[in-house]
Amino acid sequence: MLGQESALRKRNSITKIHRKSMNNSILLKSFFAEVGSLSKFSGKFLSRFFIPPYEINELFKQCYVIGYKSLPLVGLTGFIMGLVLTMQLRPFMIDYGVESQLPAIVGIAIIREIGPVITSLIFAGKIGSSIGAELGSMKVTEQIDAMEVSGTNPFKYLVVSRVMAATLMLPVLAILSDAISLYGSYLGVNIKGDTNFNFFWIQVFDSLEFRDVLPAFIKTYFFGFAVGIIGCYKGYYSSKGTEGVGKSANSAVVVSSIMIFILDLLAVQITELLGFN
Amino acid sequence: MSEVNKNEYNHVSEETTVLEINHLYKSFGNNHVLIDFNLTLSKGQNIVVLGKSGSGKSVLIKCIIGLLKFDKGSIRIFSKEIRNLNATALDKIRAKVGFLFQSNALYDSMTVRENLEFPLRRHWIKLSQEKINEMVSQALTDVGLVHTIDMMPVELSGGMRKRIAIARTLILKPDIILYDEPTTGLDPITGREIINLMIEIKTKYNTASLIISHDMNCVKSASDLIIILLEGKCYATGNYQELKSNADPKVKQFFE
């Protein structure tokens, strides 16, 4: 009797393990299917990008919507980031007797890493979700089909223009955000200390080198492309009605945020290899 | 009975035929949506395709306009087989075929004016702004909604949105209009107005229309010919009175 029970328990646990491994393999399969599908979508973007007609008007419109309209949010978060970073660092710098190096340290941190990454994450939250939701709702309300019937290639009109606008605008936003962050930092230094405006900026720029600025600037193009293409991909293949639109917007933000970190990691490795660090 | 009627109604002069569907098949995996479907639409004729929800009516018109690819058979619009057309040639055909979507598919981010201008600018890029303004005004006059020109779609009622969608369909002066369930989701009075508008359009512009519907008021008022789509096939064909008096229980269920 006891032997039968233990055999039954053993069989149940084997079934559970089997089911778990089955679930894992399904998850893994769907992950690779998603990666494959996204790669195919990116390939389609690259192939369509060079073929006329070029949707220049739509590109300018999207640059305005994606770039200009994101500036207040990006600027505000940049300002707070610079201010808070300076205020948090100041006590430690005083403890180590290097308070005078505060502008240089903050400058390098913001320009090299924090500025581009935080700006890109804010951008992913705002633009990734809005592109995902916009294209998703267009898909479920047949607006994309209507566009196709109206003699327009919806992929070129909607996807290529948005991805290009995101790719071009994020570096600009990152530069502006860096500048605003440094201004926040200047105010942070002056809350408890007293630094001349010109002297602060001279200290910041003296500490920066070409190898600090260029890789940070270049990687924002890739971050922008990732946010644009993932947002468009999630929206363009949205399904299951309004519920699907919400899911598209949500997963666009999650996936593009993860992608930003992965690209950042790769960028560090590549700059290391190229001798920029 | 169905076969006899089909042959009788399919016998239309070649000169007036604007749309011809022969032996059309469309499946989604193991789900066979259209099986050997045939249809002939002539200039100035209104055909209603009647069927239950999920019977493949919308799939049929999406195949006609090239939004879905069909598996087998042929669809000829103005004697041109659409299966073999490239994107440019297909766009030229689409400029002559209006499509009214079930959900209206008005662009939410554009005003009514921009919604109407969109197909004009895409199909006829070389039109002057004056000509575009004139055509937009004419289309809005046809549907009685000139005052909504600078409004956003979200500010309009369901019936008004449907009318604007019809105006957008009309603006290219199509020879064929495909209506995908034009009265679905509308109250009976607004539905009646939309049906009257469809009849007016046919009378004024002599367009051929293919109407997908299961609204019997629409079927009765707007049809010259009714095709009952059942189990993917063209089950019965006839005018309203003929089909209403049909003894076949599968046909009768639509008219009870």
Boltz contact constraints between the chains, C-beta under 6 A:
constraints:
  - contact:
      token1: [A, 141]
      token2: [B, 103]
      max_distance: 6.0
  - contact:
      token1: [A, 142]
      token2: [B, 101]
      max_distance: 6.0
  - contact:
      token1: [A, 142]
      token2: [B, 103]
      max_distance: 6.0
  - contact:
      token1: [A, 142]
      token2: [B, 105]
      max_distance: 6.0
  - contact:
      token1: [A, 143]
      token2: [B, 105]
      max_distance: 6.0
  - contact:
      token1: [A, 143]
      token2: [B, 107]
      max_distance: 6.0
  - contact:
      token1: [A, 145]
      token2: [B, 67]
      max_distance: 6.0
  - contact:
      token1: [A, 146]
      token2: [B, 101]
      max_distance: 6.0
  - contact:
      token1: [A, 146]
      token2: [B, 105]
      max_distance: 6.0
  - contact:
      token1: [A, 149]
      token2: [B, 65]
      max_distance: 6.0
  - contact:
      token1: [A, 149]
      token2: [B, 94]
      max_distance: 6.0
  - contact:
      token1: [A, 149]
      token2: [B, 99]
      max_distance: 6.0
  - contact:
      token1: [A, 150]
      token2: [B, 118]
      max_distance: 6.0
  - contact:
      token1: [A, 150]
      token2: [B, 119]
      max_distance: 6.0
  - contact:
      token1: [A, 150]
      token2: [B, 122]
      max_distance: 6.0
  - contact:
      token1: [A, 151]
      token2: [B, 91]
      max_distance: 6.0
  - contact:
      token1: [A, 151]
      token2: [B, 122]
      max_distance: 6.0
  - contact:
      token1: [A, 151]
      token2: [B, 123]
      max_distance: 6.0
  - contact:
      token1: [A, 152]
      token2: [B, 122]
      max_distance: 6.0
